[in-house]
Amino acid sequence: MRTTRATQSARNARSARATRTKRATVAAVAAGALALTAAGCGDGGDGKKDDAKGGKDSAASVQLPKLNGQKLQVAAVWTGPEQKNFTKVLDEFEKRTGAKVSFVPTGDSISTFLGTKIEGGSPPDIAMLPQVGALHQFADKGWLKPVGSAAKAQLGNNFSQGWQDLGAHKGKQYGVYFKAANKSLVWYNTAVFENAGAKEPKTWDEFLKTAQTVSSSGIPPVSVGGADGWTLTDWFENVYLSQAGPEKYDQLAQHKIKWTDPSVKKALTTLGKLFGDKTLLAGGSAGALQTEFPKSVTQTFTGGDTPKAGMVFEGDFVAVNIADETDAKIGADAKVFPFPAVGEQPPVVSGGDVAVALKDNKGAQALLTFLASTDAAEIWAESGGYISPNKELDLAAYPNAVQRGIAKALIAAGDDFRFDMSDQAPAAFGGTKGEGEWKGLQDFLKNPKDVAGAQRELEADAAKAYDN
């Protein structure tokens, strides 16, 4: 569906603020990530929390009603370590309220899954939507229940206006952003870099040269999880934001310009320099298309002296895969640098998962209230692989200095950030496995020389999705 005028106005206001302070925001996020790649980097590799000076005092514990065995279902895309860590949050909610909460995995196509459940008359009580575009679509269809007064109070106390606005639609608050992401990070195997004599790059050209240096050492430099189309949207968005700039980014996100625009051609051509060089991708493009996101991380940090890749691009949540699925220690064996600048400035792309109520009951509202609190955020923060947009969360809750620095930079950015482009789009284009942007960019990864063909495919799918 097309973006409403009210939503566009809100986004334009945020865009104006972001344009004015973009340099400061970029500097804060880049500095936060770069400062934390120094030797030792926090937990000394033992997984224990180090000292965090300057953290905020813990906020008062949130008050929740007694639910006495009420059964609730919560649906989300999370699997593996993320599901396990979120379950800890739900366990605490059960302990405090007496409710019984079950987790329902949705698969990557969460909008399709939920739409089927809703139309069949059996929706879950709460869903964690990774696409703000899905929130808008669901609200317009009358599928969402507005946030209650207790949750609104928590939102007002703990979240900047920008994060509150992202959970609202047409003047009503529907969502609570429980989990945020900095999607402009590159994680690398320090042993591979040291053996190759490689250094952290700051520009795209330096990034390609670094990749070539790693390749010359005998290790495939870049791991790409191309089997999951959403990772490819993140690659494109970072290149496009840095190269085309925030105004063009906002226009493309709202489909005010077409995917056949020259700015898209330029970004795809730039990305094709990586995707089209078989020596730079682990397994080449064919191997990348068969690699799912978790494997793209683990193959970078396992294998001793001969891992299958030297670095992997994705958000701060990579940390949970490193910590739970490899023996690498963050800050020692695994370090991180900001996505390199393609244009004048390095990009800063944020994402997030928003909790929404699909049923109007006391339990669903209580869980929204809990998820908006510092209490809930602290539980997952301590487990790692998680960043909260909750500005009142004590930074000491994070398990190491790497994640603490990323979280601090996100909070410091306030309302001035660019949200994941594909997540702003209608789900049929930006959030469905095997369709739309996910498939279009997978086809591009398969044949990165056909830039014009990729543009035509993306535009055809975008036009159809935005017009419905």
N, C-alpha and C positions, 0 to 999 in steps of 0.2 A: 504494500500500500504506500501511497505517497506520504511523505512527512507532513504533518499538519503545520499550519502557519504559526500556531502557538509554540509548538516544539521548535520550529525553525528560529523563532525569535529568541527563545531561551538559549539555543545553541549559538546564535549569532552574538548574543551578549557575552557568553562565555568565550567565544572566539576572539572578540575584541579585547577582553581582559588578557587572554592568553598571548595575543600578538604583542601587547604592550610590554609584557614581562617575560617573553619567551627566552631571551638571553639569560636572564637571571635563573629561570627555572631549569634550563638546560645545564647551566653551570653548576647548579646545586645537585642535580641528579648525577651528572658526570663526575663531579668531584666526590660525591658520596660513594660511587662505585669504585673510582680509581684509587681513592685514599685507602680502600680496604683490601687492596691486592698486595699490600706489603707483606713481608715474611711474617709468619705467625698468625696474623690476621684474626685475632680474637680468641678462639677457643683452643689454640695450640694443638689442634688435631685430636683432642680427647673427648670432644662433644660436650664439655661442660661449659656453662655460662661464664664469661669473664665479667669483670667489673664494668658497669655502664654508668658513667658519671653524667649528671645533668638530666636524668630521667624524671618524669613527673610523678607526683605522689599518686598512689592508686586511688581511683574514684570509688565512691561508696558502692557497696554491693547492690545490685539491682534487686528489687522486690518483685516476686512472682507469686501468682495465685496457686493454691493447691488444686490439682486436677484429678486426684483420686482414681488412678487407673484409666483415665481417658486415653484412647488409642489414637495415635497420629501417624501419618505417613509423610515422609520427606523425600522428594525426588531430586536427583542431581546427576550430573555427568561423571562425577568423580569415581575413580576406581583405585585399587591398590593402596599405596601409602596415603593419598589424599582422602580416600574414603575412610581409612582407618583413623586418621587424625580428626576428621569431621565427626566420626562416631564418638570420639571422646567428648566433644562438645555436647552431642545429644545425650550421652550418658549422664553428664552433669545436670542437664535440664531435667532428665527423668528423676534424678536424685532429689532435686530441689522441689519438684512439683508433684511427683507421684504419677506422672503420665507414663505411657508406654509408647515409645517412638520406634518405628521401623524405617530403615533406609531403603529406597527403591532406586537402583541404578537405571538410567534412561538410555545409555548409549550416547554417541555423539549427536544424533539428530533429536535433541531434546524437544524441540517444538513439535515435531511429528509425533513423538511418543506422547506428549502431554495432550496434544489435540485429539488424539484417538481416545485417551482416557476421559477427557472432558466430554466429548461427544457421546461416549458410551455411558456417561453418568457416574463414573467412578474415579474422579480426579484425586490426587494426593492432597493433603491439607496444605502443604508448603512445597514450593518448587524453588530451586536455586537456578536462576536463569543466567547463562553466560552472555546473552545478547540483549542489549537495551532495546534493540529493534523488536525483539519478541515481546518484551514488556509492553511496548506501545501497541502492538497488534493484539495481544491478549486483552489489554484494557479496553480497546475499541470494541472488541467482541463481547465485552461484559463478563469475561472469565475471571477477572481479578477482584479481590475485596480490598477496599482502602485500609490503610494502616490505622490502628486505633490510637487513642490518646496517649497511652503509656509508652508505646513504641515511638510515637512522635516526640515525646519528651526526651527519650534517650537519643533520638536522632538530633534534636536541637542542641543537646548538651555535648555530643560526641563527634559530630560530623560537620565538615565545612558545607557551605551552601551548595557548592558545585556537586558534591556527592549526593546531597539530598535531592537536588534537581534531577540528577540522572535516574533516580528512583521514582520520579513523579511524571504525570502525564495529564495534560489539559487541566492543570490546577489541582489535581488530587495526588496525594502521596500513596503510592502503591508498594514501594519496595524499600528494602534495607540492604545496602551494599555491605556484605559481610566479609568478602575477600576481594582484595585488589591485586593488581599485578603490574610490575614494571616490565614491559615487553621489549625493552631496548637494551638487552644484555647479551654478551658473548662469553661463554664459559670455556676455559681451556685447561688442558692437562699440562701442569707446570713442567713435568719431566720431559715431555715432548718438546716444549718450547726451549728448555735449557739445552737439550741435546742438539736441537737444530740451530741454536743461536738466534732464535726468533724473539722479537719484542712486541709488546702490545701496540697495535696500530691505532692511529687516531683518525685517519681518513680512509675512504673506500679504496683509493689507489694503494695506500699502505697496507690495507687489509689483504688485497689480492697479492701483493708482494710477500707479505707474511705467509700467506697460504702456499705460495710457490716455494718459499724457503723451507717450510715444513715438509712439503711434498718431496723436495730434493733430499731430505734426510731419510726418506723411505717410509714415511707415515702419511696416509691420506689425510689431508688437512681439515676438511669440513664435513661434519656429520649432519645430514638433513633428513628429518622425519617426514618425507614426502608422502608416505602412505596415509598420513593424517593431513587432509587439505588445509586445516586451519593454521598449521605451522607455515605454510606457504603464503597465506594472507599476511601473516606477521612479517615475513621477509619483505613482501611488496610494500607494506605500509611504512616500514622504517625507511626504505629507500625513497619512497615517494614523498614522505613528509620532509625529509632532509633536503631532497633535491627540488621539489616543486614548491615547498613552503606551506605554512599553515592555512592560508586562504584557499589555495587550490585543494588542499586536503579536505577542508570542510565542504567545498563545492562538490567534490567527487563523492564524499560520504553521503551527501544528500541527493546525489544524481542530478545536480544542477549543471554539471558538465558530463559529457559522455566518456565512456571508456575508450572511445576512438580518439580522444583528445591527444594532441601532440605531447602533453606532459606525461601521459600514461605510456606512450611509445618510448619516450626517453627513459622512464623508470624501468620498463621491461627490458630495454636494450642494456641498461646498466646491470640489472640483475642477471641478464643472460651471459654476461662476462664470467660470472661464477657458475651458473647452472650449465653453461655450454662447454665448460672445460672439464673433461673427464678426469684429468689429473688432480683436480681440486676437490672433487666430491668422493666421499667414501662409497665405493661400489659404483661410481658413476651415476648418471641420472637414473638408469634402470634400477640400480641398487637402492638409491634414495627413495624411489617410488614404492619399494617393497619394505621400507623401514618405518615402523611406527614410532611415535614420539618417545616413549620410554626407552626403546632400544637405541634411539639416536643419542640419548644421554649415556646409557650404560656402556655402549661400545666405545665411548670416548674416554671412560675412566676405569676400564677393566682391560686385562690382557698384559699386565706388567709392562715390560719395556717395548712391547709391540701392540699397542691398542689399535683398533681399527680406524681411529680418527684422532686428530689433535685438538679440535674445538667443536663446540656445538652452540648454535644460537637459539635462545628462547628466554622466557621470563625468569623472574626470581624463583618461581616454583620448580625450576630445575634442581634446586638445592635438595628438595625432598627425595628426588630420584637418586641423586648422588649419595645422600646420607643413608637411605634405606636399601639401596640395591647395589651399592659398590662399597669397596673398602677405602675409597679416597676420602681424605679429610679436607673439608672446605677451608680455604685460607692457606693450606699447605700444598696438597696435591691438586686441588682444584681452585682456580682463581677466576676472576671475572673482570671484563672491561666493557665500557659503554659501546653500543652499536656505533661503528665509525661514521663520521660525517661524510655524506655524499655531496652535500651542498656546503653552504657557509656554516651551518650548525649541525651538531649531531642530533638525531631525532630522540624524542621522548614520547613513546606510545604507552598508554595505560589501558588496562582491561579490568574486568571484575565480574563477580558473581553476585547477583541481587536476589534476595529472598522475597518471595511474594506469596500471598495467601490465595489459595484457590477455593477454600471453604470458609464460611463465616461462622467460626466458633471460638470459644474461649481459649482452647488449646492453641489454635493457630496464631491468635493474637499474642498469647503469652510467649510463644516461641519467637515471633518477630521481635518482641520486646527484649528477649534474652539475646538474640543475635545482634541487636543494636547496642548492647552493653559492652563495657570493657571486660567484664567477667568472662564472656564467651570468647572474645577475641584473644584474651590472654592464654586460654587453654590451647588453642591451635598454635599461637605464636611460639609457645615454649617447645612445641614439637618440631618446629622448623618448616621450611618450604612454604611459607605463608607470609603475606604482608596485609596488614589491616589499614583501611582508610580512616579508622577510628583515631582521631587526633588526641584523645585523652589516654590512650593506651601507653603505659610506661614502656619506654624502649628497652628497659632491662629484661622485659619478658622474652625478647628474641634470644636465641641460643648462641649466637656468635656475632662478631662485629660486622661481618659481611652483610648479613640480613638486617642488622640494626641500622647500618648506614643507608641501605636501600630504602628502608621504612622511613628513616628520618628525612631523606630527600623527598619522598612522596608527600609526606605531611607538610614539609616546607614549601612545596609547590602550591599548596592551598587549592584554589579553584582553577589554576592555570596549567592545564594539561590537555593533551589530545587523546580522546578515547578511541579504542580499537575501531577502525573503520568498518570492518566486516560485521562487527557486533552491533553497529548502528543500523545496518541494512535490514530489510525484511529477511526473515529466516530462510525463505526459499532461495535467496541469493547468497547471503552471508553466513548461514549457519546450518546447512544441511549436507550431510555426507553424500558424495557422489553427484552433487548438483551445484549449479551456480558458480560462485567464485572459487569454491574449493576445487571443483572439477576443472574449471577453466585454467587455474594455475597449475594443477597437476598435468594437464595437457601441455601447458607451456614448459614445464620441467622436462617433459618427455621430448619436446621439440622446441628448444629455446631460440632457434633461428627464425621461427615463424611468429614474429612479433605482431604483424598485422592480423594474422589469423587468430591469435590469442585475443587481441583487442576486439575483433568482431564477435567472437564467441562470448566474451565477457559482457559486451554491450547488449547483445541480444538477450542474454539471461537477466541482466540488470533491468532492462526496459520492461520485460515481462513481469518481474517481481515487484518493481516500484509502481507499476500501473494497476496491480491487483489489490 
